[in-house]
């Protein structure tokens, strides 16, 4: 059974940084593309970043390009999302998924506020 557990969210001031983690289990992690999505209150879910099985980073939207970096560790079955220069509009629940939104974790809240 696929299990995705996110952590690392929290409250951070504008301009600050956070690093999100996703621990994966229940499937052959090293063969799967993985993604991060986010959803802010009253808004649609947004794809934030995707990384394929070989570690190529894909699909950064303009809203996070140059500030967010996705990475993976196939030995530890984890993916990470390094978020720098955070803005208030980055406030959302962040979700780890297999593929492009196939299976989902429970999410971790990121709040950017002074």
C-alpha positions in Angstrom: 0.0 0.0 0.0 1.4 3.4 -1.0 2.2 5.6 1.9 3.4 9.2 1.6 4.2 11.2 4.8 5.1 14.9 4.5 6.9 16.9 7.1 8.8 20.2 7.5 6.0 22.7 7.2 5.5 25.6 9.6 5.3 29.3 10.1 8.1 31.4 8.4 8.5 35.1 7.8 8.5 36.5 4.2 11.9 36.0 2.7 12.6 33.0 4.7 13.2 29.4 3.8 11.7 26.0 4.5 12.6 22.4 3.5 9.8 20.0 3.1 10.3 16.2 3.2 8.2 13.3 2.0 8.9 9.8 3.1 7.5 7.2 0.7 6.8 3.5 1.2 4.7 0.7 -0.2 6.0 0.9 -3.8 9.2 0.8 -5.9 10.2 4.4 -5.2 13.2 4.6 -7.5 11.1 3.9 -10.6 8.4 6.5 -10.0 8.1 10.1 -10.9 7.2 12.2 -7.8 5.6 15.6 -7.4 4.7 18.3 -4.9 1.4 20.1 -5.2 -0.1 22.8 -3.0 -3.5 24.2 -2.3 -4.4 27.5 -0.7 -7.8 28.1 0.9 -10.3 28.9 -1.8 -7.9 28.1 -4.6 -7.4 25.2 -6.9 -4.6 22.7 -6.4 -1.4 23.8 -8.1 1.5 21.6 -9.3 4.7 23.0 -7.7 7.4 20.7 -8.9 8.0 17.3 -10.4 11.1 15.0 -10.4 11.4 11.9 -12.6 12.9 8.6 -11.6 16.4 9.7 -12.9 16.3 12.9 -10.9 15.5 15.4 -13.6 13.5 18.3 -12.3 10.4 19.2 -14.2 7.3 21.4 -14.2 8.2 24.4 -12.0 5.5 27.0 -12.6 6.5 30.6 -13.0 5.2 31.3 -9.5 8.0 29.3 -7.9 10.7 29.1 -10.5 14.1 30.1 -9.2 12.9 29.8 -5.6 11.9 26.2 -5.2 14.0 23.1 -5.8 12.8 19.5 -5.8 15.2 16.7 -5.1 15.1 13.0 -4.3 17.1 10.4 -2.5 16.4 6.9 -3.9 18.4 5.3 -1.1 16.2 6.8 1.5 12.9 6.8 -0.4 12.4 10.5 0.2 11.8 13.6 -1.8 12.4 17.1 -0.7 11.3 20.6 -1.6 13.7 23.4 -0.8 11.7 26.6 -0.7 13.6 29.9 -0.6 12.6 33.6 -0.7 9.1 32.6 0.6 6.2 35.0 0.0 2.8 35.3 1.6 1.3 33.8 -1.5 3.2 30.6 -0.9 1.0 30.0 2.1 -0.8 26.7 1.4 -1.1 23.0 2.3 1.7 21.2 0.5 1.2 17.6 -0.7 3.6 14.9 -1.9 2.3 12.7 -4.7 3.3 9.8 -6.8 3.4 10.7 -10.5 1.3 13.7 -11.4 -1.2 13.5 -8.6 -1.8 9.7 -8.5 -1.5 8.9 -4.8 -1.4 11.7 -2.1 0.0 12.2 1.3 -1.9 14.0 4.1 -0.1 17.3 3.5 2.0 19.7 5.5 1.0 23.3 6.2 3.2 26.2 5.1 2.3 29.6 6.4 4.3 32.7 5.3 3.5 35.6 7.5 5.2 38.4 9.5 
